[in-house]
Amino acid sequence: MTTRPQLQPVRGEPGRPLYELVRDAVRDAVDRGSFGPGERLPSTKALATTLEVSLVTVHRALQELVAAGVLRRGQGRGTFVHESYAEPSHRTSTMRVGIVFHTEASLADSYHGQIMEGVRRGAEDIGADIVLLRYGEDWRNECQGYLYVNPFKTQLDHSPRFGRRPTPTDTPRQPTMVVGARTDVSLVGCVDTDNISLAEAAVQHLYDLGHRRISFLGGQSDLTNNIDRLTGYRNACRRLGLPREDATELCAQGWQLGEQDMVQLTDLLRSDNAPTAIFAAGYYFALNVYTAANRLGLRIPTDLSLIGVDDPPSAVHLSPALTTMRQPLVEVGKTAIRELQSQVKTGAAPARRTLDAELIIRESTARATDAQSRVTTRRAAGVKS
């Protein structure tokens, strides 16, 4: 008769909660066959005695394994190994990840929705649970790592994960990744699109079409995406020798233009120095340009070329279809959770990854023509075609 391997006392490890060591010891015992599918585990008291830990520690560890699908509890009957645990198709959680969105984010929009889809797919691949947190709250410390999606710079500074802005000698309580943005916090990893190169590529595309008066339309909040796209626009203008004045840069407070911002855009399009092309550093900013052009009777792309950022399904249904810089948002989400798992499981240093955007050329950009050089007169007069 074969003797099954037995549980051994648990010894503490620096930097790891004791309940995690107990949790892993029990799961390892299940994996080694000490307890088979459907088999009842010893009582909490017996496990505490065997492992030489407190009842509270064992209870917390068993809760984790129940939530992960390794164990199940029968009311008044005890704790059992889940009957389906040994089945290849039965995926169990290897870690719990807290995900945090900033207060202005909406999962209904394409940007956050695609990142979340990538996180979901990545979590499925590695067997992780996702917990949606409210502004970083995880008072029970149930998560082994955290993903902050496109956070404001001040959000990390005041997050409960840190309590204050960390110095190089500080250590966050749990591994943390910033997704869809960059961060200068040394102990936090990040996965993002290269937004500077994205903007440079957008301006280069317009330049290659013969445009020499190219305006920028974007946001001015403390989101790093906005900062980097404006930086990329300015870099490209400088490199290509394009005229750039403050009047050609319109930066709104939010993720789309407000009423007063729309007035400024209209004035810009009517001005003597009106652009022949616009780089809209966000999908909703591009929609604002469609609206303003329609009000002024400007034809896209005959009178005004337009390139945007992000490529939701509706972009192809605009009239004309929008040329855009497509971000690999699903891959950004998947990469972030994989990198976070590496930190949690191996203690790897925080990773910093940037992925490249792809230029999707449609009908909203066209080669500059003589008609565009003459359209300023009609803009200034406010005359519709």
C-alpha angles and dihedrals in degrees: 000000000000116000113224118229113263133220116263130207113278120237123202123254124205113259097012126100113241093235090062091055090050091047092052092046093053092045091048089052090053091048091050092052100254087129121026131210110293093011120135118241123225115271120278089253092052092048091049090053094047094045093039095231135115126280089243091056093050092046091053092048093050090049089057092052093047090052089048093053096245094110137025131201127225115207107255092349105083139245122315138186107257110258093226096047095100093050114104091226092055105095116196129193118264094183143355119240125199114213122201129194125191118252095259095049122111124198086206093070121086096242098057093032093058093046090049090050089054091049090049093051092046091049090052091052094053098033097246129153119229121216119191107221129199108238091329098307114157101146093165091053092227096148125085093202143005137226118202110197115215093325126191110253090244091052093071091045092059099032118129085234088074108011088209137015106296123236122217090267095052123099121208112233091242134012112278132195128193112217125202093005139058129243136199092210101118097213096050124082125217141197118196146143114267093254095179092057089042092059093043090053091049093053091043090055091053091045091052088056089058100261116146101168104063121165130200124227118184149110131297101200121118093267107126091222091066093046094049095046092052089048091051091049092052092045091053093047090051094047094047094043093242120161111254126185132167088249090064092058116075114184120183127202095237140029093284137026120280124214095274091045090055089054089054092049091050091049090050092052090049096046127109088246094047116160122247090208138026131206104209105199094207138032096249091049087057089053088053089056091052088053095047093046091051092051091052095043093244116154120225116246099359094064101015131021117212134194124182140185127251125026113232118173091261092063092079092050096056117106103267101018111251124253105219148170103245115212119210090235098158090052090047089058094046093047092050096055092044091052091047091053089053090055093047097046103036105020090241118173116266109278126225114202131173123191127200126247122228125230110233109193117206136149102294093081125059140159115287113257139189087257089065092052089055098044094084090079092054091045093052091051092048091229118158123221 
